């Protein structure tokens, strides 16, 4: 849980998305610098460095703990746009909560008003979230100013989408004797994720097979194709048998693997890719 040592509600989410320790190295010093400048240059109040360090650490650890559930929120994970919408909400909550935490440490000792503490908290958090924005933008825009996409987070989001899609396709086949097209999936209320911060998704379904490709949006991520094939039994009354598998490019690639083949009831991945175990997803 390295996010516990960072700053603000959005910090664990940003760290999980980027895997960038730049946040760890910058947020606390930046917030302390803003506080020192506000107290010493604006209010003309000399705040001791040890006390300021303790106050900033306590406040940021507290708000970071509150932000950990954002990492595992499935409503946030699928969309870069949603992730950016979370930032201003987190900024508001962070500065409000931290200003409350600062009160017992600073208000009485330095004769500060609640408004002064809120202003100091707002500017320090605004500096933090400005850094968050510049760290998150490269991942969303597929550039590499400060960071690259975090493979662990990308794998987490793949585990949410690929197995679910394969299960839905199998259930659809049992009821309809064919796999679902994209339009069919919409008609049954299955929400298809078109893309997230890490991959673009494309789905297909026909009489014999259904596939989902996850094409990497970053140069340090692998691409995937997952497929489910139906194996007909000799007796029409028997339940259909399904063979599923996931193929991953052997190296990071922005091109997904070619279509896997079903040979002797075994799924064979194409060249330059290898089979991933479904229980890893």
Secondary structure, DSSP 4 states (H G I P E B T S, - for coil): -GGGGS-STTHHHHHHHH--THHHHHHHHHHHHHHHHIIIIIS-----HHHHHHHHHHHHHHHHHHHGGGGG-HHHHT-HHHHHHHHHHHHHHHHHHHHHHHIIIIITTTT--HHHHHHHHHHHHHHHHHHHHHHHHHHHTT--SS----HHHHHHHHHHHHHHHHHHHHHHHHHHSS---HHHHHHTT-----B-SSEEEEEEE-SSEEEEEEEESSTTS--EEEEEEEE--SSTTSPPEEEEEEEEESS--SS-----EEETTEEEPPTTEEEEPGGG-
